[in-house]
Amino acid sequence: FVGAFGGKMSDEYKRYMSEEWGFEKRGDRALFEKLSLEGAQAGLSWATILAKRENYRRAFHGFEIERCAAMSDEEVRALVEGDGSIVRHRGKIESVRSNARCVLELIAEQEGPPPPHGWFDDFVWSFVDGRPVLNE
């Protein structure tokens, strides 16, 4: 495989392109991870973030929404001042905590039993009537 700009793709990038990119993503945690990683990617290449994805999972508690929402200022500071295993941009790191808090607020506003994939999933997919949009 050769990347869009002529560079060779890592094995992780090839796997992502063949097994994840363009595939339907479901579940509150999976979509929260996607939102968080896409935010980290802003201004950078996806390959950069993908190469650090396991580090992001460790840093953000496997993208457990409740744990991300509960992150302390000290935890955020430690990530900003960390070893570079994730992108050390304060705004991008703080956005994970802030977005987690927003997701929890969204969930708290709901009534009744949660949908099969969760309330955040239901919210995100509501913009496309719960189905992927396939352009021809």
C-alpha positions in Angstrom: 0.0 0.0 0.0 1.1 3.5 -0.8 -0.5 6.5 1.0 -2.4 9.3 -0.7 0.8 11.5 -0.8 3.1 8.7 -1.9 4.4 7.6 1.5 4.3 4.0 2.5 1.6 3.0 5.0 2.4 1.3 8.3 0.8 -2.1 9.0 -1.4 -0.4 11.5 -2.6 2.1 8.9 -3.2 -0.6 6.4 -5.3 -2.5 8.9 -7.2 0.6 9.8 -7.9 1.4 6.1 -9.1 -2.2 5.3 -11.0 -2.9 8.5 -12.2 0.4 10.0 -12.2 3.4 7.6 -15.6 3.8 6.0 -17.2 1.1 8.2 -20.1 1.7 10.5 -19.0 2.5 14.1 -21.5 1.8 16.9 -21.6 2.2 20.7 -21.1 5.1 23.1 -17.5 4.3 23.9 -16.5 3.5 20.3 -18.0 6.8 19.1 -16.5 8.8 22.0 -13.1 7.4 21.1 -13.6 8.3 17.4 -14.7 11.9 18.4 -11.7 12.2 20.7 -9.1 10.9 18.2 -10.6 13.0 15.4 -10.2 16.1 17.6 -6.6 15.2 18.4 -6.0 14.8 14.6 -7.0 18.4 13.8 -4.1 19.9 11.9 -2.1 16.7 11.9 -2.1 13.6 9.8 -4.3 10.7 10.7 -1.3 8.4 10.5 0.3 10.4 13.4 -2.8 9.9 15.7 -3.3 6.3 14.6 0.3 5.5 15.5 -0.4 6.8 19.0 -3.9 5.3 19.4 -2.9 2.7 22.1 -1.2 5.5 24.0 -4.4 7.6 23.8 -6.4 4.6 25.1 -4.1 4.3 28.1 -4.1 8.0 28.7 -7.8 8.3 28.6 -8.9 5.2 30.5 -9.9 3.2 27.4 -12.2 6.2 26.5 -14.6 5.2 29.3 -16.8 8.3 29.3 -17.3 8.5 33.0 -13.6 8.2 33.8 -12.7 10.8 31.2 -15.3 13.2 32.6 -13.8 12.7 36.1 -10.2 13.5 35.1 -8.6 16.0 37.4 -6.7 19.1 36.4 -3.6 17.3 37.7 -4.2 14.4 35.3 -4.7 16.8 32.4 -1.5 18.7 33.4 0.5 15.4 33.5 -0.6 14.5 30.0 0.3 18.0 28.7 3.7 17.8 30.3 4.1 14.1 29.5 6.5 12.1 27.4 5.0 12.7 23.9 3.2 9.4 23.7 0.1 11.5 22.8 -0.1 14.9 21.2 0.6 17.3 24.1 -1.8 20.1 23.1 -3.6 21.4 26.2 -6.8 22.3 24.3 -7.0 18.9 22.6 -6.4 17.1 25.9 -8.9 19.2 27.8 -11.5 18.7 25.0 -11.6 14.9 25.8 -12.6 15.7 29.4 -15.0 18.5 28.4 -16.7 16.3 25.7 -17.1 13.5 28.1 -18.9 15.8 30.5 -21.2 16.9 27.7 -21.9 13.3 26.7 -22.8 12.5 30.3 -25.2 15.5 30.4 -26.8 14.3 27.2 -27.2 10.8 28.7 -28.6 12.2 32.0 -31.4 14.0 30.1 -32.7 10.8 28.5 -35.7 8.9 29.9 -36.5 5.2 29.7 -34.2 2.3 28.9 -31.2 3.1 26.8 -31.2 2.1 23.1 -29.2 -1.0 22.1 -26.0 0.9 21.4 -26.4 3.7 24.0 -27.7 7.2 24.2 -24.7 8.9 22.7 -24.7 6.5 19.8 -28.5 7.2 19.3 -27.8 10.9 19.3 -24.9 10.8 16.8 -26.7 8.4 14.4 -30.0 10.4 14.6 -28.4 12.9 12.2 -28.6 10.3 9.4 -31.7 8.5 10.6 -29.7 5.7 12.1 -28.2 4.5 8.8 -24.9 5.1 7.0 -25.2 7.5 4.1 -23.9 5.9 0.9 -23.1 8.3 -1.9 -22.9 6.9 -5.4 
